[in-house]
Amino acid sequence: MKKILFLALTVGAFLAATSCKKDVTETAAEQGAITLSYGISVDGNNTILSTRAMNNAELLESAVIEIYKPAFEGLARRYVGSSNIPNPIYLPATTGTDKYRVDVKAGEVVKATPTIASWDQPSYKGSTEFAVVAGNNAPTTIEVLAKISNAVTKVTFGDGIKTGDAAFSSYKVTIADEAGNSLVYTSAEDGKLGYFIISDNTAIEQTLHWSFEGTLNNGETFTNAGQSFVVEQGKQYNLGMTYTERDGVLSFTLKVDKSLDDIYEEIVFEPTSTGISRSYNYELWASHATVHADVDITEYDPNYVYFEYTASNGGNPDWSAASRVAATGNEGIYNGVLTGLTPATDYSYRLVVKSLKTGEETTIDSVSELTTDEAPAIPNSSLDEYSESESDKYYSFYNPASSIVANQTKWWDSGNSGSTTAGESYVICVPDESAKMDGKASARLQSVNAIIKFAAGNLFSGNFAGVIGTKGGKVNFGRKFVGRPSKLRFWVKYSTGKVTHEGGPSGSALTSSHYDIGQIKIALGTWDADSYGGTSDSPVQVNTTDTSTFVDFNTDPATIAYGDMQITGAASASDYTANINGVTTTEDWTQWHQVELDLVYRDLTTIPTHIIISCAASMYGDYFAGCDSSKLWVDGFELVYDDDIVTK
């Protein structure tokens, strides 16, 4: 039996909200008012709800509500979350048979990157039409109920598969859409509901496809390529699977449930007043934040919307010292970027508007809070901490006895340990106290002609994972990191000559007629060791004997942001060229330059888990190509956190 739960404001709060709108009867005759509430039909079993990706409150607060103008003239209003719907809403009155349409979407489908096929992440949709009466004193109440909008699947295994003399020892049914999004039913998912997001495009017939794989108790395998079936939003498709021992036939029955109402509750939520709407965590950076508000543009000037903000000061914000930023937007939905913020700091902000009736500036009483992101720095950024604690053959940029950096752990590494494993040492990264721009020393990366292989000078965040005989080595790149800087600032100079060891990737290989190329690059990402072969601390492993392990951060799916600088040598020092994220300059790079290398973001909603910084005196050192006299000096690394975010 269906159970109805009502969540509403108290009568006192409703009266307070409406009593301040004294001009309701004085609005233009062409306008009218409505109040809007919506409900979302969700599973009635609280135990099921508690395991969902979104609970009731999150479902209501993330729902997208869109009101469309009559006669297909476009969007009139858009709100996100029940707490951000103004009460009442003023709209131009309708005439004749014209009507507005309000759509409500909630659940998985409103996420930035929704999961198309899932076990426990349903989507909801509801729609209704309504008219607006001109000059009405009592707002018209509009209710919308959003119901399941997925194609819901349910597979049950019957005779001959899980029971009977010829039952299968293992079996699975895969259900997939045309794009390859799939769910796999095994004995553990027998009778379980699966949810597929289905497009709103009703002009195109949409299908799901099932296939079966199994192993009989006698050890024989059996497969059936299956077939496709047409699906629609809001319907459940029950597939019953059976197997006949005599002739080895797999059969299935398909039953379509036209309505899902009987297994869901309704939750109805009454809206609250206009004001600040929530920001997502990914919109809160270290030095800036994006904030949102809904404004009733029939009551307030749409060209006079501001956000004021100041440090929260432990709950006692000083509004006399507040900064103000103009909001941008249309159709009542506004955004603003708060800049000049301090990392890891609490801020208070509020909405400022101007009344269309009185022309007076009004500060909305509701104050919101946010906390800016942290701004982690690079350990041993000046490269002044180094020691021979790992080997008496070379220095490491790590000093466990550091008096400068307390509790220091190793962050930087190089290929020194690999290049000194032969009888004779070939040190490829050293501290240089005679050439420095920040502190007592820089790092000098020097390519060398080792006995067996060419070795490029290098320095990187991560750890050298070992040599592979005489053929090459393995490097684990990356260190744990959760910040989002805008740039990498550092000092650099480079000296090189023509290539002495030819090679490189197809189409870009270096020959002896080329000059060598130095490189500094930085990447932020969500790489994991299982996929990239490294460790939890340094997840991206590159094996120099296997080019399939080389990572192109320009196309790598786990890379969030990337910056790249290349310096190419020349016969004359003044003709050296630098390519910084695709922009080329020609000047003397044998002298020190301070560079700000932009991180180019391709994803603004994902928080990184690791950072990779890699410097090489010979860019194609992984291919054992370059010049054996190349030297690259780097010093004074610094992560910059500002609101100048470059996107791809």
Secondary structure, DSSP 8 states (H G I E B T S, - for coil): ---EEEE---HHHHHHHHHT-TTGGGS-TTEEEEEEEEEEEEES-HHHHHTSSS-HHHHHHH-EEEEE-GGG--EEEEEESGGG--SSEEEE---TT--EEEEEEEEGGGSSS--SEESS--EEEEEEEE---TT-SS-EEEEEEEEE-SEEEEEEE-BTTTBSTT-EEEEEEEEEETT--EEEE-GGGTT-EEEE---S-TTS-EEEEEEEEEEETTS-EEEEEEEEEEE-TTEEEEEEEEEETTTTEEEEEEEEES--GGGEEEEEE----SEEE---GGGB-SS-EEEEEE--TTTEEEEEEEEEEEE-TTT---GGG-EEEE-EEETTEEEEEE-S--TT-EEEEEEEEEETTT--EEE-S--EEEE-------TTTT----BSSS-SSS-BS--TT-SSSTT----EE-SHHHHTSSSS----EEEETTS-SSTT-EEEEE-EE-SSSEE--EEEEEEEEEEETTTEEEEEE-EE-----SEEEEEEEEE--B-SB-B-STTT-B-TTSB-EEEEEEEEE---HHHHBS-SSS-EEEETT-GGG---TTT-TTEEEEEEEEEE--SSGGG-EEEETTEEEES-TTS-EEEEEE-EES-SS---SEEEEEEESSTTGGGT-B-TT-EEEEEEEEEE--S--EE-
